C-alpha cells in the first residue's frame, strides 16, 4: 500500500486508494470498519473530494489494508515514542446505558462534531465539546453514550477519568497527567517530573495517536487545561 506516495501526486491519491482497496478484496464499508473511518470519508477520498487527507488517516488506511498478522507474531519490545512501552488501545469508558433515551438533539450534535473531527481535512484546533448543567441531569450518561457511539472514530482507544470536581477532593491536574502517562505507556523508570513536564510528555504521546478523552465532573477550566491535546 503506497497511499503516502500517492498522496504526493496531484490527483492520484483517490485512484490509488481505490486500486489498493480492490486488490485487498475490500468494499468501502469493509475498509471503513477496519480503519475506524466512516464510509463517507472513504468515498470522499476515492472520489477526489478529499485530496489531501491527514497523516493519521493515511496511517489508519495503510494499517487496514495490511494482511492480518499471524497469530504467533510477537509485539515489538518498545513503542516508537522514546521511553514508551508496547502500546495497546485503551478502552476505559464506563458501560453505556442499555435503555438510553431522549436528548436526541444533543446526541446528534455531539456525534456530528466528533465524526467531523475524524473526516476530511484536519481542523485548525483540537475538537473540544463541553456538556454543562446542574448536577443529576445526566451529563455523564450523555457523554458516555456519545463516546460509545463514536468509539470507532478513535482507533487508539478512549480515555476516561472522573475528576471529582464537585467533591471536596478534586483530582489535581498533575495527578491526572501522571495516570494518563502510565495508561499511554510511558516508562515509569523515566520519571514524570513536575506538572509542566508531565503535560509536555502527555502532548507528545497524544500527537501520534487518535484518542477520545472523556473528562467527567470537571470543576473548572483550570482543572482540564493541561489535559487537552495540543494538536488537532
C-alpha positions in Angstrom: 0.0 0.0 0.0 1.6 3.3 -1.1 -1.0 5.8 -0.2 1.6 8.1 1.3 3.5 8.3 -2.0 0.2 8.6 -4.0 -1.0 11.5 -1.8 2.0 13.5 -3.1 1.0 13.0 -6.7 -1.7 15.5 -7.7 -5.0 13.8 -8.5 -3.6 10.3 -7.9 -4.5 9.5 -4.3 -8.1 8.6 -4.8 -7.4 6.3 -7.8 -4.5 4.7 -5.9 -6.7 4.1 -2.8 -9.4 2.6 -4.9 -7.0 0.2 -6.6 -5.4 -0.8 -3.3 -8.8 -1.4 -1.7 -9.9 -3.6 -4.6 -6.6 -5.5 -4.5 -7.2 -6.2 -0.8 -10.7 -7.5 -1.7 -12.4 -5.0 0.5 -15.6 -2.9 -0.1 -15.7 0.7 1.1 -17.8 -0.5 4.0 -15.3 -3.1 5.0 -12.3 -0.7 4.7 -14.2 1.8 6.8 -14.9 -0.8 9.5 -11.2 -1.9 9.6 -9.8 1.6 9.6 -12.2 3.2 12.0 -13.1 5.8 9.4 -16.6 6.5 8.1 -17.8 5.2 4.8 -18.3 8.8 3.7 -14.7 9.6 4.4 -13.5 6.6 2.3 -15.9 7.6 -0.5 -14.8 11.3 -0.4 -11.1 10.3 -0.7 -11.7 7.9 -3.6 -13.9 10.4 -5.5 -11.3 13.2 -5.0 -13.5 15.3 -2.7 -10.8 14.9 -0.1 -7.5 15.1 -1.9 -5.1 15.7 1.0 -6.1 13.6 4.0 -4.4 14.0 7.3 -1.4 11.8 8.1 -3.2 9.9 10.8 -5.9 8.9 8.3 -3.2 7.6 5.9 -1.8 5.5 8.7 -5.2 4.1 9.5 -5.8 3.2 5.9 -2.4 1.7 5.5 -2.8 -0.5 8.6 -6.3 -1.6 7.5 -5.0 -2.7 4.1 -2.2 -4.8 5.5 -2.7 -8.5 5.6 -3.7 -9.8 9.0 -0.6 -10.6 11.2 0.0 -14.3 12.1 -1.4 -15.3 15.5 2.1 -16.2 16.7 3.6 -12.7 15.8 5.5 -11.1 18.6 4.8 -7.5 19.5 7.7 -5.0 19.3 9.6 -4.5 22.5 9.0 -0.7 22.6 6.8 1.8 21.0 8.3 4.2 18.5 8.0 7.0 21.1 11.2 7.2 23.1 10.7 5.7 26.6 7.3 4.1 25.8 6.2 0.6 26.5 4.3 -1.6 24.0 1.0 0.1 23.0 -2.4 -1.4 23.4 -5.5 0.6 22.5 -7.3 1.9 25.6 -10.9 1.1 26.5 -11.7 2.9 29.7 -15.3 4.0 29.1 -17.8 3.0 31.7 -20.7 0.9 30.4 -23.3 2.7 28.3 -27.0 2.7 29.4 -28.8 0.0 27.5 -32.0 2.0 27.6 -30.6 5.5 26.9 -33.5 7.6 25.6 -34.1 11.3 24.9 -31.5 14.1 24.3 -31.8 13.4 20.6 -30.7 17.0 19.6 -27.6 16.8 21.8 -26.8 13.3 20.7 -27.0 14.3 17.0 -24.9 17.5 17.5 -22.1 15.9 19.5 -22.0 12.8 17.3 -21.6 15.0 14.2 -18.9 17.1 15.8 -16.8 14.1 16.8 -17.4 12.4 13.4 -16.4 15.6 11.6 -13.1 15.7 13.6 -12.2 12.3 12.0 -13.1 13.1 8.4 -11.5 15.1 5.6 -9.1 17.9 6.2 -7.7 18.4 9.7 -9.3 21.2 11.7 -7.4 24.1 12.9 -7.5 23.1 16.6 -8.5 20.1 18.7 -12.2 19.4 18.9 -13.4 20.1 22.5 -17.1 19.6 23.5 -18.3 20.6 26.9 -21.6 19.3 28.5 -22.7 21.7 31.2 -25.7 21.8 33.5 -27.0 21.2 37.0 -26.0 18.1 39.0 -28.0 14.9 38.4 -29.5 15.8 35.0 -27.5 13.0 33.2 -24.4 14.9 31.8 -22.1 11.9 32.4 -24.6 9.4 31.0 -24.9 11.6 27.8 -21.1 11.9 27.4 -20.5 8.2 27.9 -23.3 7.4 25.5 -21.8 9.6 22.8 -18.4 8.2 23.5 -19.6 4.7 22.8 -21.4 5.7 19.7 -18.3 7.4 18.2 -15.6 5.0 19.5 -14.8 3.6 16.0 -13.6 7.1 15.0 -10.8 6.8 17.5 -8.8 3.6 16.8 -6.3 4.2 19.5 -9.0 4.0 22.1 -10.8 6.0 24.7 -9.5 7.6 28.0 -11.9 8.2 30.8 -11.3 9.9 34.2 -13.7 11.2 36.9 -12.1 14.4 38.0 -14.4 14.6 41.1 -14.7 18.3 40.7 -17.9 18.5 42.7 -16.3 16.7 45.7 -14.2 18.0 48.5 -11.1 16.3 47.0 -11.0 17.0 43.2 -8.3 15.3 41.2 -5.2 17.6 40.7 -4.2 18.1 37.1 -0.7 16.7 37.8 -2.2 13.5 39.3 -4.4 13.1 36.3 -1.4 13.6 33.9 0.6 11.0 35.8 -2.2 8.5 35.4 -2.7 9.2 31.8 1.0 8.9 31.1 1.1 5.5 32.7 -2.0 4.5 30.7 -0.4 5.7 27.5 2.7 3.5 28.1 5.2 6.0 29.5 8.1 4.2 31.1 7.8 4.6 34.9 11.6 4.4 35.3 11.9 7.6 33.2 10.4 9.8 36.0 7.4 12.1 35.5 8.7 15.4 36.6 6.6 18.4 37.5 3.2 19.3 36.0 4.7 21.3 33.1 7.0 18.4 32.2 4.1 15.9 32.5 1.9 18.0 30.3 4.6 18.2 27.6 5.2 14.4 27.6 1.4 13.9 27.6 1.0 16.1 24.5 3.9 14.2 22.8 2.1 10.9 23.5 -1.2 12.1 22.1 0.4 13.7 19.0 0.9 10.2 17.4 -2.5 8.8 18.4 -6.1 9.3 17.8 -7.9 9.1 21.1 -11.2 10.2 22.6 -10.7 11.7 26.0 -13.7 11.9 28.4 -13.2 14.1 31.5 -16.1 13.7 33.9 -17.2 16.1 36.6 -14.7 18.9 35.9 -14.7 21.7 38.5 -13.4 24.5 36.2 -11.2 25.2 33.1 -8.0 25.2 35.2 -8.6 21.5 36.1 -8.7 20.4 32.5 -6.5 22.9 30.7 -3.3 20.7 31.0 -5.3 17.6 30.0 -6.1 18.9 26.5 -4.1 17.8 23.4 -2.1 20.5 21.6 -2.9 19.4 18.0 -6.0 18.6 16.0 
